[in-house]
Amino acid sequence: MPIYEYKCSQCSHQFEKLVKMSDQTPACPACAGNQVQRAVSLPAISTQKSRGYTHGIARRKAKSIKKEQDHAQAEYERNYIKDHS
Ligand SMILES: [Zn+2]
């Protein structure tokens, strides 16, 4: 669901609103007027960007966990060889 930015042309109040496809332009929350114009929906773009950022972190985290597991495995093998030789 996209978040749209609106600006009231009666009182110049700006606000953001989560809008369903079927929804009509909302009334201004400040003056209750309906002279509201939709602006560019920047929040949707930034949400997408931050989602990609989170994915990057998750991937990096998974990689470091894998590294830790490899390390533990190597340690285990080293101890095993030491104990059984
Ligand atoms: Zn207004």
PDB file of the backbone (N, CA, C, O) and the ligand in Angstrom, with CONECT records:
HET     ZN  A 101       1
ATOM      1  N   MET A   1       0.849  -1.203   0.000  1.00  0.00           N
ATOM      2  CA  MET A   1       0.000   0.000   0.000  1.00  0.00           C
ATOM      3  C   MET A   1       0.886   1.255   0.000  1.00  0.00           C
ATOM      4  O   MET A   1       1.750   1.412   0.862  1.00  0.00           O
ATOM      5  N   PRO A   2       0.668   2.114  -0.944  1.00  0.00           N
ATOM      6  CA  PRO A   2       1.556   3.294  -1.007  1.00  0.00           C
ATOM      7  C   PRO A   2       1.155   4.390  -0.027  1.00  0.00           C
ATOM      8  O   PRO A   2      -0.020   4.562   0.296  1.00  0.00           O
ATOM      9  N   ILE A   3       2.142   5.110   0.427  1.00  0.00           N
ATOM     10  CA  ILE A   3       1.892   6.293   1.240  1.00  0.00           C
ATOM     11  C   ILE A   3       2.055   7.501   0.325  1.00  0.00           C
ATOM     12  O   ILE A   3       3.091   7.677  -0.316  1.00  0.00           O
ATOM     13  N   TYR A   4       1.030   8.316   0.276  1.00  0.00           N
ATOM     14  CA  TYR A   4       1.100   9.497  -0.571  1.00  0.00           C
ATOM     15  C   TYR A   4       1.246  10.749   0.271  1.00  0.00           C
ATOM     16  O   TYR A   4       0.788  10.832   1.410  1.00  0.00           O
ATOM     17  N   GLU A   5       1.894  11.700  -0.330  1.00  0.00           N
ATOM     18  CA  GLU A   5       2.039  12.974   0.339  1.00  0.00           C
ATOM     19  C   GLU A   5       1.030  13.927  -0.286  1.00  0.00           C
ATOM     20  O   GLU A   5       0.925  14.024  -1.509  1.00  0.00           O
ATOM     21  N   TYR A   6       0.301  14.619   0.554  1.00  0.00           N
ATOM     22  CA  TYR A   6      -0.704  15.545   0.055  1.00  0.00           C
ATOM     23  C   TYR A   6      -0.418  16.960   0.527  1.00  0.00           C
ATOM     24  O   TYR A   6       0.209  17.187   1.561  1.00  0.00           O
ATOM     25  N   LYS A   7      -0.900  17.893  -0.267  1.00  0.00           N
ATOM     26  CA  LYS A   7      -0.803  19.277   0.170  1.00  0.00           C
ATOM     27  C   LYS A   7      -2.154  19.956  -0.063  1.00  0.00           C
ATOM     28  O   LYS A   7      -2.740  19.881  -1.142  1.00  0.00           O
ATOM     29  N   CYS A   8      -2.612  20.609   0.979  1.00  0.00           N
ATOM     30  CA  CYS A   8      -3.878  21.310   0.891  1.00  0.00           C
ATOM     31  C   CYS A   8      -3.651  22.676   0.233  1.00  0.00           C
ATOM     32  O   CYS A   8      -2.801  23.449   0.676  1.00  0.00           O
ATOM     33  N   SER A   9      -4.404  22.962  -0.809  1.00  0.00           N
ATOM     34  CA  SER A   9      -4.203  24.242  -1.480  1.00  0.00           C
ATOM     35  C   SER A   9      -5.031  25.358  -0.824  1.00  0.00           C
ATOM     36  O   SER A   9      -4.953  26.519  -1.224  1.00  0.00           O
ATOM     37  N   GLN A  10      -5.815  24.988   0.181  1.00  0.00           N
ATOM     38  CA  GLN A  10      -6.558  26.014   0.913  1.00  0.00           C
ATOM     39  C   GLN A  10      -5.728  26.599   2.057  1.00  0.00           C
ATOM     40  O   GLN A  10      -5.664  27.814   2.243  1.00  0.00           O
ATOM     41  N   CYS A  11      -5.084  25.687   2.828  1.00  0.00           N
ATOM     42  CA  CYS A  11      -4.336  26.172   3.993  1.00  0.00           C
ATOM     43  C   CYS A  11      -2.848  25.796   3.928  1.00  0.00           C
ATOM     44  O   CYS A  11      -2.093  26.067   4.861  1.00  0.00           O
ATOM     45  N   SER A  12      -2.445  25.181   2.834  1.00  0.00           N
ATOM     46  CA  SER A  12      -1.043  24.797   2.612  1.00  0.00           C
ATOM     47  C   SER A  12      -0.540  23.743   3.600  1.00  0.00           C
ATOM     48  O   SER A  12       0.666  23.543   3.750  1.00  0.00           O
ATOM     49  N   HIS A  13      -1.468  23.080   4.264  1.00  0.00           N
ATOM     50  CA  HIS A  13      -1.070  22.018   5.187  1.00  0.00           C
ATOM     51  C   HIS A  13      -0.613  20.795   4.385  1.00  0.00           C
ATOM     52  O   HIS A  13      -1.272  20.376   3.434  1.00  0.00           O
ATOM     53  N   GLN A  14       0.525  20.238   4.792  1.00  0.00           N
ATOM     54  CA  GLN A  14       1.029  19.046   4.128  1.00  0.00           C
ATOM     55  C   GLN A  14       0.886  17.843   5.035  1.00  0.00           C
ATOM     56  O   GLN A  14       1.141  17.927   6.237  1.00  0.00           O
ATOM     57  N   PHE A  15       0.480  16.726   4.463  1.00  0.00           N
ATOM     58  CA  PHE A  15       0.353  15.524   5.278  1.00  0.00           C
ATOM     59  C   PHE A  15       0.554  14.287   4.416  1.00  0.00           C
ATOM     60  O   PHE A  15       0.478  14.333   3.188  1.00  0.00           O
ATOM     61  N   GLU A  16       0.812  13.176   5.105  1.00  0.00           N
ATOM     62  CA  GLU A  16       0.997  11.908   4.418  1.00  0.00           C
ATOM     63  C   GLU A  16      -0.143  10.989   4.782  1.00  0.00           C
ATOM     64  O   GLU A  16      -0.675  11.034   5.892  1.00  0.00           O
ATOM     65  N   LYS A  17      -0.512  10.149   3.823  1.00  0.00           N
ATOM     66  CA  LYS A  17      -1.613   9.245   4.112  1.00  0.00           C
ATOM     67  C   LYS A  17      -1.410   7.926   3.372  1.00  0.00           C
ATOM     68  O   LYS A  17      -1.001   7.898   2.211  1.00  0.00           O
ATOM     69  N   LEU A  18      -1.702   6.865   4.060  1.00  0.00           N
ATOM     70  CA  LEU A  18      -1.683   5.541   3.464  1.00  0.00           C
ATOM     71  C   LEU A  18      -2.958   5.383   2.642  1.00  0.00           C
ATOM     72  O   LEU A  18      -4.059   5.533   3.173  1.00  0.00           O
ATOM     73  N   VAL A  19      -2.821   5.087   1.372  1.00  0.00           N
ATOM     74  CA  VAL A  19      -3.992   5.100   0.504  1.00  0.00           C
ATOM     75  C   VAL A  19      -4.179   3.773  -0.209  1.00  0.00           C
ATOM     76  O   VAL A  19      -3.241   3.229  -0.790  1.00  0.00           O
ATOM     77  N   LYS A  20      -5.387   3.264  -0.160  1.00  0.00           N
ATOM     78  CA  LYS A  20      -5.739   2.092  -0.957  1.00  0.00           C
ATOM     79  C   LYS A  20      -6.064   2.559  -2.369  1.00  0.00           C
ATOM     80  O   LYS A  20      -6.434   3.714  -2.581  1.00  0.00           O
ATOM     81  N   MET A  21      -5.927   1.675  -3.308  1.00  0.00           N
ATOM     82  CA  MET A  21      -6.174   2.022  -4.701  1.00  0.00           C
ATOM     83  C   MET A  21      -7.567   2.620  -4.911  1.00  0.00           C
ATOM     84  O   MET A  21      -7.746   3.529  -5.722  1.00  0.00           O
ATOM     85  N   SER A  22      -8.537   2.104  -4.180  1.00  0.00           N
ATOM     86  CA  SER A  22      -9.918   2.530  -4.384  1.00  0.00           C
ATOM     87  C   SER A  22     -10.240   3.852  -3.675  1.00  0.00           C
ATOM     88  O   SER A  22     -11.246   4.499  -3.965  1.00  0.00           O
ATOM     89  N   ASP A  23      -9.366   4.234  -2.744  1.00  0.00           N
ATOM     90  CA  ASP A  23      -9.635   5.446  -1.970  1.00  0.00           C
ATOM     91  C   ASP A  23      -9.586   6.711  -2.821  1.00  0.00           C
ATOM     92  O   ASP A  23      -8.820   6.811  -3.780  1.00  0.00           O
ATOM     93  N   GLN A  24     -10.404   7.647  -2.452  1.00  0.00           N
ATOM     94  CA  GLN A  24     -10.371   8.938  -3.108  1.00  0.00           C
ATOM     95  C   GLN A  24      -9.436   9.863  -2.340  1.00  0.00           C
ATOM     96  O   GLN A  24      -8.996   9.549  -1.234  1.00  0.00           O
ATOM     97  N   THR A  25      -9.151  10.976  -2.931  1.00  0.00           N
ATOM     98  CA  THR A  25      -8.298  11.954  -2.263  1.00  0.00           C
ATOM     99  C   THR A  25      -8.901  12.327  -0.913  1.00  0.00           C
ATOM    100  O   THR A  25     -10.072  12.697  -0.833  1.00  0.00           O
ATOM    101  N   PRO A  26      -8.097  12.231   0.152  1.00  0.00           N
ATOM    102  CA  PRO A  26      -8.627  12.532   1.478  1.00  0.00           C
ATOM    103  C   PRO A  26      -8.855  14.028   1.695  1.00  0.00           C
ATOM    104  O   PRO A  26      -8.313  14.873   0.984  1.00  0.00           O
ATOM    105  N   ALA A  27      -9.665  14.316   2.689  1.00  0.00           N
ATOM    106  CA  ALA A  27      -9.880  15.716   3.042  1.00  0.00           C
ATOM    107  C   ALA A  27      -8.717  16.186   3.900  1.00  0.00           C
ATOM    108  O   ALA A  27      -8.061  15.379   4.558  1.00  0.00           O
ATOM    109  N   CYS A  28      -8.465  17.467   3.896  1.00  0.00           N
ATOM    110  CA  CYS A  28      -7.373  18.028   4.674  1.00  0.00           C
ATOM    111  C   CYS A  28      -7.665  17.887   6.167  1.00  0.00           C
ATOM    112  O   CYS A  28      -8.730  18.301   6.624  1.00  0.00           O
ATOM    113  N   PRO A  29      -6.735  17.307   6.937  1.00  0.00           N
ATOM    114  CA  PRO A  29      -6.972  17.132   8.368  1.00  0.00           C
ATOM    115  C   PRO A  29      -6.917  18.446   9.148  1.00  0.00           C
ATOM    116  O   PRO A  29      -7.366  18.510  10.292  1.00  0.00           O
ATOM    117  N   ALA A  30      -6.376  19.479   8.537  1.00  0.00           N
ATOM    118  CA  ALA A  30      -6.255  20.759   9.238  1.00  0.00           C
ATOM    119  C   ALA A  30      -7.491  21.633   9.068  1.00  0.00           C
ATOM    120  O   ALA A  30      -7.996  22.203  10.035  1.00  0.00           O
ATOM    121  N   CYS A  31      -7.978  21.736   7.817  1.00  0.00           N
ATOM    122  CA  CYS A  31      -9.114  22.630   7.591  1.00  0.00           C
ATOM    123  C   CYS A  31     -10.336  21.885   7.047  1.00  0.00           C
ATOM    124  O   CYS A  31     -11.368  22.489   6.755  1.00  0.00           O
ATOM    125  N   ALA A  32     -10.198  20.549   6.915  1.00  0.00           N
ATOM    126  CA  ALA A  32     -11.283  19.710   6.430  1.00  0.00           C
ATOM    127  C   ALA A  32     -11.732  20.064   5.016  1.00  0.00           C
ATOM    128  O   ALA A  32     -12.818  19.681   4.581  1.00  0.00           O
ATOM    129  N   GLY A  33     -10.893  20.790   4.320  1.00  0.00           N
ATOM    130  CA  GLY A  33     -11.214  21.137   2.942  1.00  0.00           C
ATOM    131  C   GLY A  33     -10.865  20.003   2.004  1.00  0.00           C
ATOM    132  O   GLY A  33     -10.104  19.105   2.365  1.00  0.00           O
ATOM    133  N   ASN A  34     -11.413  20.039   0.806  1.00  0.00           N
ATOM    134  CA  ASN A  34     -11.087  18.979  -0.145  1.00  0.00           C
ATOM    135  C   ASN A  34     -10.255  19.474  -1.333  1.00  0.00           C
ATOM    136  O   ASN A  34     -10.164  18.818  -2.372  1.00  0.00           O
ATOM    137  N   GLN A  35      -9.664  20.630  -1.147  1.00  0.00           N
ATOM    138  CA  GLN A  35      -8.757  21.136  -2.175  1.00  0.00           C
ATOM    139  C   GLN A  35      -7.355  20.580  -1.925  1.00  0.00           C
ATOM    140  O   GLN A  35      -6.396  21.317  -1.694  1.00  0.00           O
ATOM    141  N   VAL A  36      -7.279  19.277  -1.981  1.00  0.00           N
ATOM    142  CA  VAL A  36      -6.024  18.615  -1.633  1.00  0.00           C
ATOM    143  C   VAL A  36      -5.378  18.041  -2.888  1.00  0.00           C
ATOM    144  O   VAL A  36      -6.031  17.395  -3.707  1.00  0.00           O
ATOM    145  N   GLN A  37      -4.093  18.290  -3.013  1.00  0.00           N
ATOM    146  CA  GLN A  37      -3.378  17.773  -4.177  1.00  0.00           C
ATOM    147  C   GLN A  37      -2.344  16.751  -3.760  1.00  0.00           C
ATOM    148  O   GLN A  37      -1.674  16.900  -2.739  1.00  0.00           O
ATOM    149  N   ARG A  38      -2.226  15.726  -4.553  1.00  0.00           N
ATOM    150  CA  ARG A  38      -1.274  14.681  -4.232  1.00  0.00           C
ATOM    151  C   ARG A  38       0.120  15.058  -4.745  1.00  0.00           C
ATOM    152  O   ARG A  38       0.290  15.476  -5.891  1.00  0.00           O
ATOM    153  N   ALA A  39       1.087  14.901  -3.880  1.00  0.00           N
ATOM    154  CA  ALA A  39       2.470  15.171  -4.261  1.00  0.00           C
ATOM    155  C   ALA A  39       3.186  13.856  -4.562  1.00  0.00           C
ATOM    156  O   ALA A  39       2.577  12.788  -4.494  1.00  0.00           O
ATOM    157  N   VAL A  40       4.443  13.928  -4.884  1.00  0.00           N
ATOM    158  CA  VAL A  40       5.212  12.718  -5.186  1.00  0.00           C
ATOM    159  C   VAL A  40       5.294  11.843  -3.948  1.00  0.00           C
ATOM    160  O   VAL A  40       5.489  12.345  -2.840  1.00  0.00           O
ATOM    161  N   SER A  41       5.148  10.546  -4.129  1.00  0.00           N
ATOM    162  CA  SER A  41       5.166   9.654  -2.974  1.00  0.00           C
ATOM    163  C   SER A  41       6.590   9.206  -2.672  1.00  0.00           C
ATOM    164  O   SER A  41       6.979   8.078  -2.975  1.00  0.00           O
ATOM    165  N   LEU A  42       7.341  10.086  -2.083  1.00  0.00           N
ATOM    166  CA  LEU A  42       8.722   9.800  -1.717  1.00  0.00           C
ATOM    167  C   LEU A  42       8.876   8.683  -0.686  1.00  0.00           C
ATOM    168  O   LEU A  42       9.808   7.886  -0.796  1.00  0.00           O
ATOM    169  N   PRO A  43       7.986   8.597   0.317  1.00  0.00           N
ATOM    170  CA  PRO A  43       8.148   7.568   1.339  1.00  0.00           C
ATOM    171  C   PRO A  43       8.215   6.158   0.760  1.00  0.00           C
ATOM    172  O   PRO A  43       8.934   5.311   1.291  1.00  0.00           O
ATOM    173  N   ALA A  44       7.479   5.890  -0.317  1.00  0.00           N
ATOM    174  CA  ALA A  44       7.480   4.557  -0.920  1.00  0.00           C
ATOM    175  C   ALA A  44       8.872   4.216  -1.442  1.00  0.00           C
ATOM    176  O   ALA A  44       9.327   3.079  -1.325  1.00  0.00           O
ATOM    177  N   ILE A  45       9.532   5.199  -2.012  1.00  0.00           N
ATOM    178  CA  ILE A  45      10.878   4.990  -2.552  1.00  0.00           C
ATOM    179  C   ILE A  45      11.867   4.717  -1.421  1.00  0.00           C
ATOM    180  O   ILE A  45      12.688   3.805  -1.515  1.00  0.00           O
ATOM    181  N   SER A  46      11.786   5.507  -0.356  1.00  0.00           N
ATOM    182  CA  SER A  46      12.729   5.345   0.747  1.00  0.00           C
ATOM    183  C   SER A  46      12.493   4.017   1.468  1.00  0.00           C
ATOM    184  O   SER A  46      13.432   3.420   1.995  1.00  0.00           O
ATOM    185  N   THR A  47      11.234   3.553   1.492  1.00  0.00           N
ATOM    186  CA  THR A  47      10.936   2.260   2.110  1.00  0.00           C
ATOM    187  C   THR A  47      11.626   1.148   1.337  1.00  0.00           C
ATOM    188  O   THR A  47      12.200   0.232   1.925  1.00  0.00           O
ATOM    189  N   GLN A  48      11.564   1.237   0.015  1.00  0.00           N
ATOM    190  CA  GLN A  48      12.187   0.239  -0.830  1.00  0.00           C
ATOM    191  C   GLN A  48      13.699   0.234  -0.606  1.00  0.00           C
ATOM    192  O   GLN A  48      14.333  -0.820  -0.557  1.00  0.00           O
ATOM    193  N   LYS A  49      14.247   1.412  -0.475  1.00  0.00           N
ATOM    194  CA  LYS A  49      15.682   1.550  -0.294  1.00  0.00           C
ATOM    195  C   LYS A  49      16.111   0.931   1.032  1.00  0.00           C
ATOM    196  O   LYS A  49      17.109   0.214   1.093  1.00  0.00           O
ATOM    197  N   SER A  50      15.347   1.213   2.106  1.00  0.00           N
ATOM    198  CA  SER A  50      15.714   0.703   3.415  1.00  0.00           C
ATOM    199  C   SER A  50      15.514  -0.803   3.481  1.00  0.00           C
ATOM    200  O   SER A  50      16.178  -1.485   4.261  1.00  0.00           O
ATOM    201  N   ARG A  51      14.598  -1.326   2.663  1.00  0.00           N
ATOM    202  CA  ARG A  51      14.386  -2.764   2.642  1.00  0.00           C
ATOM    203  C   ARG A  51      15.624  -3.441   2.039  1.00  0.00           C
ATOM    204  O   ARG A  51      16.075  -4.481   2.519  1.00  0.00           O
ATOM    205  N   GLY A  52      16.155  -2.834   0.989  1.00  0.00           N
ATOM    206  CA  GLY A  52      17.366  -3.362   0.367  1.00  0.00           C
ATOM    207  C   GLY A  52      18.525  -3.312   1.342  1.00  0.00           C
ATOM    208  O   GLY A  52      19.367  -4.209   1.367  1.00  0.00           O
ATOM    209  N   TYR A  53      18.563  -2.283   2.125  1.00  0.00           N
ATOM    210  CA  TYR A  53      19.611  -2.095   3.129  1.00  0.00           C
ATOM    211  C   TYR A  53      19.533  -3.198   4.174  1.00  0.00           C
ATOM    212  O   TYR A  53      20.554  -3.773   4.552  1.00  0.00           O
ATOM    213  N   THR A  54      18.323  -3.493   4.640  1.00  0.00           N
ATOM    214  CA  THR A  54      18.117  -4.545   5.625  1.00  0.00           C
ATOM    215  C   THR A  54      18.537  -5.902   5.059  1.00  0.00           C
ATOM    216  O   THR A  54      19.140  -6.720   5.755  1.00  0.00           O
ATOM    217  N   HIS A  55      18.210  -6.123   3.801  1.00  0.00           N
ATOM    218  CA  HIS A  55      18.607  -7.370   3.143  1.00  0.00           C
ATOM    219  C   HIS A  55      20.117  -7.513   3.146  1.00  0.00           C
ATOM    220  O   HIS A  55      20.646  -8.595   3.400  1.00  0.00           O
ATOM    221  N   GLY A  56      20.806  -6.422   2.864  1.00  0.00           N
ATOM    222  CA  GLY A  56      22.262  -6.434   2.839  1.00  0.00           C
ATOM    223  C   GLY A  56      22.819  -6.845   4.186  1.00  0.00           C
ATOM    224  O   GLY A  56      23.763  -7.632   4.259  1.00  0.00           O
ATOM    225  N   ILE A  57      22.241  -6.318   5.246  1.00  0.00           N
ATOM    226  CA  ILE A  57      22.694  -6.638   6.598  1.00  0.00           C
ATOM    227  C   ILE A  57      22.441  -8.115   6.903  1.00  0.00           C
ATOM    228  O   ILE A  57      23.299  -8.797   7.462  1.00  0.00           O
ATOM    229  N   ALA A  58      21.267  -8.594   6.534  1.00  0.00           N
ATOM    230  CA  ALA A  58      20.909  -9.984   6.786  1.00  0.00           C
ATOM    231  C   ALA A  58      21.864 -10.921   6.064  1.00  0.00           C
ATOM    232  O   ALA A  58      22.274 -11.950   6.601  1.00  0.00           O
ATOM    233  N   ARG A  59      22.212 -10.546   4.837  1.00  0.00           N
ATOM    234  CA  ARG A  59      23.113 -11.374   4.058  1.00  0.00           C
ATOM    235  C   ARG A  59      24.505 -11.399   4.703  1.00  0.00           C
ATOM    236  O   ARG A  59      25.155 -12.441   4.796  1.00  0.00           O
ATOM    237  N   ARG A  60      24.934 -10.217   5.143  1.00  0.00           N
ATOM    238  CA  ARG A  60      26.246 -10.123   5.759  1.00  0.00           C
ATOM    239  C   ARG A  60      26.287 -10.928   7.058  1.00  0.00           C
ATOM    240  O   ARG A  60      27.286 -11.577   7.370  1.00  0.00           O
ATOM    241  N   LYS A  61      25.184 -10.876   7.811  1.00  0.00           N
ATOM    242  CA  LYS A  61      25.080 -11.583   9.080  1.00  0.00           C
ATOM    243  C   LYS A  61      25.137 -13.091   8.839  1.00  0.00           C
ATOM    244  O   LYS A  61      25.834 -13.815   9.549  1.00  0.00           O
ATOM    245  N   ALA A  62      24.402 -13.553   7.837  1.00  0.00           N
ATOM    246  CA  ALA A  62      24.377 -14.972   7.506  1.00  0.00           C
ATOM    247  C   ALA A  62      25.773 -15.442   7.132  1.00  0.00           C
ATOM    248  O   ALA A  62      26.178 -16.551   7.480  1.00  0.00           O
ATOM    249  N   LYS A  63      26.495 -14.610   6.434  1.00  0.00           N
ATOM    250  CA  LYS A  63      27.844 -14.931   6.000  1.00  0.00           C
ATOM    251  C   LYS A  63      28.762 -15.090   7.216  1.00  0.00           C
ATOM    252  O   LYS A  63      29.592 -15.999   7.260  1.00  0.00           O
ATOM    253  N   SER A  64      28.607 -14.202   8.200  1.00  0.00           N
ATOM    254  CA  SER A  64      29.476 -14.271   9.366  1.00  0.00           C
ATOM    255  C   SER A  64      29.115 -15.464  10.241  1.00  0.00           C
ATOM    256  O   SER A  64      29.983 -16.027  10.908  1.00  0.00           O
ATOM    257  N   ILE A  65      27.847 -15.855  10.247  1.00  0.00           N
ATOM    258  CA  ILE A  65      27.439 -17.051  10.993  1.00  0.00           C
ATOM    259  C   ILE A  65      28.061 -18.287  10.336  1.00  0.00           C
ATOM    260  O   ILE A  65      28.555 -19.190  11.012  1.00  0.00           O
ATOM    261  N   LYS A  66      28.023 -18.301   9.011  1.00  0.00           N
ATOM    262  CA  LYS A  66      28.629 -19.399   8.254  1.00  0.00           C
ATOM    263  C   LYS A  66      30.115 -19.503   8.577  1.00  0.00           C
ATOM    264  O   LYS A  66      30.649 -20.599   8.744  1.00  0.00           O
ATOM    265  N   LYS A  67      30.759 -18.377   8.660  1.00  0.00           N
ATOM    266  CA  LYS A  67      32.183 -18.329   8.957  1.00  0.00           C
ATOM    267  C   LYS A  67      32.449 -18.916  10.354  1.00  0.00           C
ATOM    268  O   LYS A  67      33.411 -19.653  10.567  1.00  0.00           O
ATOM    269  N   GLU A  68      31.567 -18.563  11.289  1.00  0.00           N
ATOM    270  CA  GLU A  68      31.705 -19.056  12.650  1.00  0.00           C
ATOM    271  C   GLU A  68      31.537 -20.572  12.703  1.00  0.00           C
ATOM    272  O   GLU A  68      32.259 -21.268  13.417  1.00  0.00           O
ATOM    273  N   GLN A  69      30.566 -21.068  11.930  1.00  0.00           N
ATOM    274  CA  GLN A  69      30.318 -22.503  11.884  1.00  0.00           C
ATOM    275  C   GLN A  69      31.521 -23.228  11.295  1.00  0.00           C
ATOM    276  O   GLN A  69      31.926 -24.281  11.789  1.00  0.00           O
ATOM    277  N   ASP A  70      32.080 -22.664  10.249  1.00  0.00           N
ATOM    278  CA  ASP A  70      33.271 -23.254   9.634  1.00  0.00           C
ATOM    279  C   ASP A  70      34.410 -23.302  10.636  1.00  0.00           C
ATOM    280  O   ASP A  70      35.164 -24.273  10.709  1.00  0.00           O
ATOM    281  N   HIS A  71      34.512 -22.247  11.393  1.00  0.00           N
ATOM    282  CA  HIS A  71      35.568 -22.151  12.394  1.00  0.00           C
ATOM    283  C   HIS A  71      35.387 -23.224  13.464  1.00  0.00           C
ATOM    284  O   HIS A  71      36.343 -23.886  13.866  1.00  0.00           O
ATOM    285  N   ALA A  72      34.139 -23.384  13.918  1.00  0.00           N
ATOM    286  CA  ALA A  72      33.821 -24.377  14.937  1.00  0.00           C
ATOM    287  C   ALA A  72      34.100 -25.776  14.409  1.00  0.00           C
ATOM    288  O   ALA A  72      34.614 -26.635  15.126  1.00  0.00           O
ATOM    289  N   GLN A  73      33.759 -25.989  13.167  1.00  0.00           N
ATOM    290  CA  GLN A  73      33.991 -27.282  12.527  1.00  0.00           C
ATOM    291  C   GLN A  73      35.502 -27.576  12.472  1.00  0.00           C
ATOM    292  O   GLN A  73      35.938 -28.685  12.781  1.00  0.00           O
ATOM    293  N   ALA A  74      36.273 -26.584  12.083  1.00  0.00           N
ATOM    294  CA  ALA A  74      37.722 -26.740  11.982  1.00  0.00           C
ATOM    295  C   ALA A  74      38.319 -27.035  13.357  1.00  0.00           C
ATOM    296  O   ALA A  74      39.207 -27.875  13.500  1.00  0.00           O
ATOM    297  N   GLU A  75      37.816 -26.333  14.350  1.00  0.00           N
ATOM    298  CA  GLU A  75      38.274 -26.517  15.727  1.00  0.00           C
ATOM    299  C   GLU A  75      37.964 -27.938  16.198  1.00  0.00           C
ATOM    300  O   GLU A  75      38.798 -28.596  16.821  1.00  0.00           O
ATOM    301  N   TYR A  76      36.773 -28.391  15.896  1.00  0.00           N
ATOM    302  CA  TYR A  76      36.331 -29.727  16.280  1.00  0.00           C
ATOM    303  C   TYR A  76      37.226 -30.783  15.648  1.00  0.00           C
ATOM    304  O   TYR A  76      37.666 -31.728  16.303  1.00  0.00           O
ATOM    305  N   GLU A  77      37.481 -30.597  14.366  1.00  0.00           N
ATOM    306  CA  GLU A  77      38.326 -31.559  13.650  1.00  0.00           C
ATOM    307  C   GLU A  77      39.744 -31.581  14.206  1.00  0.00           C
ATOM    308  O   GLU A  77      40.374 -32.632  14.326  1.00  0.00           O
ATOM    309  N   ARG A  78      40.226 -30.384  14.541  1.00  0.00           N
ATOM    310  CA  ARG A  78      41.572 -30.294  15.082  1.00  0.00           C
ATOM    311  C   ARG A  78      41.671 -31.042  16.418  1.00  0.00           C
ATOM    312  O   ARG A  78      42.631 -31.775  16.657  1.00  0.00           O
ATOM    313  N   ASN A  79      40.674 -30.849  17.281  1.00  0.00           N
ATOM    314  CA  ASN A  79      40.637 -31.511  18.588  1.00  0.00           C
ATOM    315  C   ASN A  79      40.487 -33.018  18.422  1.00  0.00           C
ATOM    316  O   ASN A  79      41.099 -33.802  19.147  1.00  0.00           O
ATOM    317  N   TYR A  80      39.671 -33.401  17.467  1.00  0.00           N
ATOM    318  CA  TYR A  80      39.403 -34.814  17.224  1.00  0.00           C
ATOM    319  C   TYR A  80      40.698 -35.508  16.815  1.00  0.00           C
ATOM    320  O   TYR A  80      41.039 -36.575  17.324  1.00  0.00           O
ATOM    321  N   ILE A  81      41.402 -34.881  15.893  1.00  0.00           N
ATOM    322  CA  ILE A  81      42.669 -35.462  15.405  1.00  0.00           C
ATOM    323  C   ILE A  81      43.682 -35.538  16.541  1.00  0.00           C
ATOM    324  O   ILE A  81      44.424 -36.512  16.668  1.00  0.00           O
ATOM    325  N   LYS A  82      43.697 -34.488  17.365  1.00  0.00           N
ATOM    326  CA  LYS A  82      44.631 -34.434  18.487  1.00  0.00           C
ATOM    327  C   LYS A  82      44.346 -35.554  19.488  1.00  0.00           C
ATOM    328  O   LYS A  82      45.258 -36.209  19.992  1.00  0.00           O
ATOM    329  N   ASP A  83      43.034 -35.757  19.765  1.00  0.00           N
ATOM    330  CA  ASP A  83      42.649 -36.774  20.743  1.00  0.00           C
ATOM    331  C   ASP A  83      42.808 -38.201  20.234  1.00  0.00           C
ATOM    332  O   ASP A  83      42.967 -39.137  21.018  1.00  0.00           O
ATOM    333  N   HIS A  84      42.763 -38.356  18.928  1.00  0.00           N
ATOM    334  CA  HIS A  84      42.763 -39.702  18.371  1.00  0.00           C
ATOM    335  C   HIS A  84      44.045 -40.029  17.621  1.00  0.00           C
ATOM    336  O   HIS A  84      44.051 -40.896  16.746  1.00  0.00           O
ATOM    337  N   SER A  85      45.086 -39.369  17.945  1.00  0.00           N
ATOM    338  CA  SER A  85      46.326 -39.709  17.253  1.00  0.00           C
ATOM    339  C   SER A  85      47.387 -40.177  18.252  1.00  0.00           C
ATOM    340  O   SER A  85      48.504 -40.509  17.856  1.00  0.00           O
TER     341      SER A  85
HETATM  342 ZN    ZN A 101      -6.272  22.523   4.612  1.00  0.00          ZN2+
END
